Each structure stands twice: as C-alpha cells, then as structure tokens.
Amino acid sequence: MAQFENPFPGMNPFLELRWPDAHVTLIGYIRDALSEELPPDLSVRAEERVTVTGTDEARDRDYQADVAVRSVVPGFFPPLWQPERSDEATVAVADPEIVLIDPVTERWLEIRDRDGRLVTAIELLSPRNKEGAGRADYLQKQNDYIAAGVNLVEIDLLRTGRHTVAVPPDGLKPLAGTHGIICVSRAQRRGRHEVYRAPLRQRLPAFRVPLRENDPDVPLDIQPLIDRCYRTGRYWQLSGPDRLPDDLPEDDRRWAFERLSAE
C-alpha cells in the first residue's frame, strides 16, 4: 500500500486528530459529489454559522455573516491615560494574562430548489454537536428540521461524545467494531429512520440521500471522500502505530497497530 493511501478500509481514526480541517474538507467533497447527481432545479449549498461562547450569565450567540474579518494583535492595548500635571504620580498598571477564545464555526449542507425552499439538510457532526450546550443547540436544530418537514441526513463519524442523531439509542443494537452512524430521516416518513453503521474495519456504506417526494434518491458514496481527505490533508503524516488515539477499544487498537506496523 502506498504511504499516502488510507490504511483502513473504513473510517480513518487519524482524521479526528485534525477534525476541524477534515470537517471543512469533507463538507466540500460531499457538496461536489451530490451536486453532480441532483435534478437541474436543485442545488446544494455549504452553510456556515459562527457561535460565540458566552459566560455563565450570557447564553451563546449565533451569527450567520456574509463576511467575517478577524484580526488579533497579541499584547496590544490602547494608550494609558496620563495626568495633565507632571508632578502627579502615575499609576503602575499590572500586565494582565491574555486569553484568546476563538469562536466556533459550524458548517453543514442544504439542498434547496430554485425558489430557495429547503429540501434536505446534511449534517456532518462535530464534537461540539455531541456534548454540553452545543449538543442542546444541535438537538433543537434537529427538531426544527423534522418539524418543518425537511429531510435530514446526519453523518456521525466520531467515537467520542453522546449519541446525538435522530434515531433513539434504545432502538439500536450494539454492533462491535462500529464507531459511527449515519441516520437518514425522511420528511414523508415521520418516526422512521434509515440507519447505516460506520465501521472501522469494513468499507463505509454508500447510502441514499432523499430529495422531494417524487424525486429519486441520490446515492452518496462517502468512503472515496474519506480516502481523498486522508490523501489531500496529508494525514498519512500522523499515521504511525505509536500515534493511535488512546480511546480506541483494545481489540480495535491491537488490530490497527498490527495493520500499521505491517506497512
């Protein structure tokens, strides 16, 4: 196997080490793959929302901007007030500890018709979607999609975090070697969820993306997109037996170690 090829038949755990970069890349690849198959009057768009995390007294705030410009000059402060009379003592100001908090950027895909009506939403889940306040926000968004009669495709390829996709966890049987799940909820079939497992040791499944009621489904083969992301992101630079994520189950960790050591 060539060095730059994905050494795993399914999801590559090393993508999680650079998940923000992998997430952006996969969103773009999924958009391109779907765009080739859609009816002429539909289009798929990448959407973005910036969330600024609040304090205990202030809730997080979401912004969906046309253009965002961010500039940080570490250690920069405006001039300090000085007394007009030279004989007055100047207050010595202590140097503060500088803490920089980046806003969280959420990205997803929407399939809309030429009049702008939302047909299908595609969510590629991130760690923030699966824990704490970010999970609560996502579950509200998930409920809004379903209540509005929008098809919802949720792709969860992450091992960490709580169960978040629309299908209830008690309706799923545990499946060894599976670390992710793809859930498709159709607008015309409320309460019915199509579930695809995302294994580590087998190829990720191609699955159906629903459109309008009279449209045929569009197939999405995600495995070649994962492999391409691995190559173009140069994640093979991280792929050493000694850099396997610590939270891999022991049997999967041993299997992955042997596979990587054999290359």
N, C-alpha and C positions, 0 to 999 in steps of 0.2 A: 504493500500500500504506500502511495506517495505521501510525503510528510504533510502536505497541506490538505489531504483528504480527511474527512470526518472519520475517526476510527471507530465510532459507534454506529450500529445500524439504525438506532432511533434518535432520541433527543441527546444532545451532547451536553454533559454537565458543566463543561468549562465555559459555556456561553453565560452561565449565571454569574461567573466571576466579573463579567463586564456587561451585566444585564442592560443598563441604560443604553449603551451603544448597540447591543444586539436587538433591543426592542425597537429602536428607531429604524435599524436596517430591515428587520423582518416586516415591520409595518409597510415599508416601501416596496419590498418584494411581493408581499401579499396583494397590495394595491395593483401592481403591474400584472400579476398573474390573473387576477379577477377581471381587470379591465379588458383583457384580450377576449373574454368569453361572454361579456354582458350583451344584452339586446341593445340596439343602436340608441334607444331613447333613455337608457340608464347610464349613470356614471358613478364611479367610486372615488370618494374624496378622503384625504387624510385630514383629520380634525385635531386640534390642539387646544388644551386649556391649561393655564398656569395657576397653581394653587399656592397661595402664600400662607404659611402656617402661622396661626395665631397663638396668643398666650392663653393661660388658664381662663382669663376674663374675656377673651375675644375669640370667636369662632374663626376657623379657616375661611378664607375668601377666595373665590374663583374668578378668574378673569380670562376672557377669550378675546385676545387682542389681534388686530391686523398686523402690527409690527411691534416687536419688543426690542428695546435697546437697553443694555445693561453695562454699566461701567463702574468699576471699583478701583479706587486708588488706596491701597493699604496704608494706614498710618496718616491719612490726610485729615486735617482739622482746619476750620476757618480761623482767622486771626483771633487772638485772645484780647479782650478789652483791656486797655491800659488807662490808668488815671491821667487826667489832664495835668495835674501838678506833679512836677518831677520829684518833690520831696515826700510824696505819699508812697507807702510801701506797696509793692506789687505782690499779689497773692501767688504763691507757688502752687501750680496745679499738677496733681499726680497723673502719671500716664495710665490710661485705662487698659484693660485687657480687651483685645479686639476679637469679636466673634462674628464670623460671616456665615449666614444661613442662606443657602440657595433655594429659590422657590422650586416647587415640584411641578414638573411638566407632565401632563397626562396626554396620551395620544391614542386615537382609535380611528376606525374607518367607518364611513357611512356610504351606503348605496342609495342614491336618490334618482327620481325621474327628472325629466327636463323642466318640470314645474317646481322642482325643489322639494317635493314630498319625500319624506324618509321612508324607505322600503325595508332596509336591513342595516343593522348596526353590528359591527365586528369589533370585539374587544379582545386584545392580547393582554392578559392580566400581568400586572407588575406586583412586586412585594407590597407596595402601599395599598393596593386593592384588597389585600388579604389580612390586614391587621389594623386594629385600633380605629381611629376616626376615619381614616382613609377607606377602610372596609365598610363602615356605616354609610359613607357617602356613595360608595360604589353600589351597595345594595339598594339604595334609594334610586339611583340611576337605572339599575337593572329593573326595578319595579315599574319605573316610569315608562321604560321601553315596552314592557309587556302590557301594561295597562293601556298604552296608546296604540296597540295593535301593530307593533313593529317586530319584524323577525329579529332575533338576537342570536348571534354566534359568539360563544365565549371560548377562548383558547387559553388554557392554563397549563403551562409547561414547567411550572416551578414546584419544587419539592417542599419548600418552606411555606409557612402561613396556614391559615384556616381554610376549610372548604368554603368556597365562595360562589361557584357557578350556580345557575338557577335550579338544577335538579337537586332535590333534598338528599343529604348524605345517607339517610337511613334507607333510601331506595336503591343504593348501590352495594354490590357485594365486593368486599376487598379482593384485589387481584394482585398477587405477588409480582414484583418486577415492574409495576406500573407507578409512575411518579407524576403523571399529569393526566388531564382530562379535557376533552373537547365537548362542549354541550351546545346543541342547536335547539332553540325554542322557536317554533313557527307561530306566526300571528294567527293562522287559521285553526290551530290545534292547541288551544289553551290547556295547560296542565299536562301536556305530552312533551317529553324531552328526548331528543336523539343523542345518545352518548357514545363517544368514541374514546377508547383508552389510549394514552400516550406512553408506550413502554420505553424502557431504556435499551433492551436487548433485541427488540424487533423494530422493523421499519415503522415509522409513524403512518397512520392511516390517511388515505385521501378521503375526503368527506364532502357531503352535499351542503351547498350554501343556498338557502331558499330566497326566492325573489317574490314577485307578485303571485297571486293565486293561480293565474293562467300561464305563468312563465315556467319553463323547465328549470330545474335546479342547475346550478353551476358547480362543477367539481373543483375542489381546491386540494391539490397535492402539496402538502406542506413539507414533506421530507426533503425534496430537492432545494427548497428555500432555506431550510436549516443548514444543509450541506454547503450551500453557496455562502450563507452568512459566516459559517466557520472559515471558509477559504478567504473571503474578501476582508473579513475582520482580523485575519491572521491569528485566530485563536489557537492555531497549532503551536504558537509560541508558548502557550500556557500548558499544553497537553503533555505533562510528564507524570509518571507514576507517583512521584512524591508531591504532586500538587492537586491530587484528587480532593474534592470537598470532604470535610470531616463528617458531614451529616449524611453521607451515603450509607444505606444499610450495609451491614458487614458482608453479606453474601454478594451484593452488587459491587461493593468496593473491591472485594477479592477478585471478582470476575473482571472488573475494569482494570485493575492493577496488572493482572496476567495478560490482558489484551494489549495494554500499552507497553508492557515490558517485552512482549514478543516482537514488536515492530523493529 
